[in-house]
Each structure stands twice: as C-alpha cells, then as structure tokens.
C-alpha cells in the first residue's frame, strides 16, 4: 500500500485588503505565505498594526476584508501572559489544552518549570509566566505558532535564555512560527526571513531576504 502523501503546501496563505476599526484604518494590503517549519519575523514600530495582523491570522479578528487560510491548528502567545490565576502551573496546561498530567509535567520540564508545577501564576516571575505560556501553546501541537513580542520587558540575559528555549522547542516540534518584534536582533537570530510593517495604514514596506 502506498504511504499517504504529506501536505507540503503553505501553512499560511494571507491576502489582506484592509482592516478598519471604527473610522481608523489599521492595516492596508498585505500578502503573506508561510511554509511549514518556517519562522517569519514581523518587525516595525509600535502602532502600525502588528498585533492586529497576528489576531487576524489567529482567527481572533474577523472585521478585516480579505482572505486568510491557515492549514491546521494555530496557537498564540500573547505579549502579556493570559494564564488562569486561580490554577496552578500544571493545571494551566491540563485544563486549557486537555493533556494529561504526565504530558504537562514533561512540558514543564522542557521549559524549566518542573519544580514550580504547584505554584500559581502570581507566584511566578514574568519570565516564568512566559515560559508557561509558551508551554501551553506547544501543548496543543500547533501547525502555526504566533508570538506577540514574547521577550519584551525582560532583562537581556533572560531574553537570551528565552530565545534559546524557543529555538529548542521549535526544533523539537517543527512548528511554523510568526514572531512579532520591534527588535531587529531578535528577528535576525530567530527568523528565516522578515517583513517590516510601516505607514498608516500598516503595510509591508520591506522584506528580507
């Protein structure tokens, strides 16, 4: 019997015409394609619509005009960790994703939080909360991971540590990723290519390579 063919098509195919919120134009015409296991950085100054672009891709914003096709599951890591404050670290994984405790403990170990499994989010530092958020995103085995400024407000050593952790998880799970950042060094280290958003409304003003 012939083995089934693997889907090698793009995980994301976006053709955005515009996004207007109220009377304010937020995004203009943007086209993006993302291959499986590829990492794309979206860079640009604050206020040009980078987060709105991620929300469209993640299926959280529907007021746009255009077409967004994602093949498979999408997980989003927000700039501020959106954890359940009344649940422990391990419960934040099990309750929100449906994985069992053994799988959750393995993920906590992967992100260096195995010894904090019974702690509540309020007992964790910002960096630890972001580790937990990343573990939760990976837990659903997404085909596309979107990350909104995941390293902002962390000190340089912790940023370096978090980027290394992300690289390890990406390699282990082979997930396609879109990373929003305003730091060029993060884009250069983590991404296969990048696009820069600028103007009002926000549009792609440059792409690399």
N, C-alpha and C positions, 0 to 999 in steps of 0.2 A: 504494500500500500504506500502511495506517495505521501511524504510528510506535508502537512499544511504549510502554505507559504506564509512567511512572516510579513506583517504590514510594515513596509518600509517608507510609506508616504509621510508627509509632514505631520507633526503632532498639532501644529497650529497653522491656520491659514486665515489671516485677518485682512479685510478690506473695509476700512472705516471711512465713511464720507465725512461725518461730523458728529460732535456731541455738544449740545447746547443745554445748559441748566438754567431754567428761567429765561432771562434775557441775555445771559452771559455765554458767549462762545468759549468752550473749554478746549476742544480738540478739533483739528481740521482733518484733511485727508491723510491717512496713514495706512500703509500696507506692510504687513509682516508675515514671514513664513519661518517656521522653526522646525528643524529636523529633530528626529528622536536622538536623545542623549546630548544634544547641543545646548550650550549656555549662551544666552544673549543678554548683554547689559544694556539697559535703557538709562541714559545719563541726561543731565540737564539741570538748570536751576530750579529752585522752588517755585511753585505756582504755574508751571507750564502744562500740567495735566498728567504727569507720570502715574500718579496713584489712580486717577480716573481710568487711564489706559489699562492698568492691571485689573481694576474692578470689572471692566468690560470683558477682558479675557477670562477672568474667573467666573463670569456669569452672575456677578453681583450688581451690575449696572446695565439696565435694559433700555435706557432712553436715547440711545445712540441710533444713528442711521448708518446702515452698512451691514456687513456680514462678518461673523466670527465663528469659525469652525474649529473646534478642538476635538481631537480624536482621543477619547479615553477620559480618565479622571483628572481633575485639577485640584490641587491643594494650595492654599495661600498662607504665607507667613506675613502677618501684619507688622507694621513698624512698632506698635505697642502690643505686647503680648495679650491676646484675648483668651486668657485662661479662666477656668471656673474657680473663684477664690475660696469656695466652700468645699472643694475637693482636693485630696492630696495629689501629689505629682503622678503617682501610678494610676490613681482614679481618673485624672485628667486625660490620660491616654486610653484607658479601658472604656470609660463612659462615653467619650466623644467619638471613638473610632470603632468600637466593638471588638477590639483584640482582647485576648485573654491576658491574665496577669503575668504568665510566663513570657509572652511576647513583649509585654510592656516593660518588664524588668530588663529584658535584653536590650531594648531600645534605650532605656535609661542608662544602662551600662555603656552603650555606644556613645552617648553624649556626655558621659562623665557624671551622671546624677544617680547612680545606683544606690549610693549611701544617703540620698535625700528623698527616697521614694515615698516616705510617710510624711514629708513636710508639705505644708500648704503653700500656694504661690506667694503669699505675703511674707513667708519666712525665707524666700529665695531672693538673691540679688537680681538686678536687671539682666545681667549676663546669663544667669542660671535660668531665669524665666524664658529668655530667648532660646536657650538650649532645649528647654521643654517644649516650646512652641515648634521648633524645628523637628523634634522627635515626633510630635503629634502629626505634623504634616507628612512625614515619611511613613508613618504607621499605616496610612490608607493605601500605600503603594501607588502613588500617583504617576500618571504618564507625563504630567506637566506640573512643575512646581513654580509658583510665582512668589517672589520675595520683595517686600517693600521696605527699602532702607533697613535691612536687618542688623546692621552694625552701628547705627547712629547712636550717639551719646555714650559710647563705650570708650575706655581708655585704649591707647594704641596697642598695648600688649594683649589686651583682651580681644581687640579686633583681629589681631594676627591669629590668636588661638581659635576664634570663631570661624575665620576663613579656612583654616586648616581642617577644622571639624566638618565644615560644609563640603570641602573637597573630598574628604574621606567618605562621607555619606553619599555624595553624588557618584563616586566611583563604585561604591558597593551596590547602589540601587539603579544606576544607569538612567537617571531621570533627566528629562529635558527641563531646562530652567530659564526663567526670565527674572533678572535681577535689576531692580531699580536702585540707583545710587547717584549721588552727586559728586562722588569721589572717583576721579579718573584712575587712581592707583588700584582701587578695588576692581574696577572694570577690566583693567589690563591683566590683573592677576587671575581673575576667576572666569572671564568670558572668552569664548571662541571668537566673538565679534561683538560690536557695539553699535548702537544708533544714538544720536543726540537729538533730543526734542527741544525746540525753541519756538519763540514767536507767540503771538496771540491771534487766533487760537493756536494751540501747540501742534507742531508738525515736525516731521523728521527733517532736520537741517543738515545732517551729515551722517555717514555710515562708514564703519571700518570693520574688516578690511574691504 
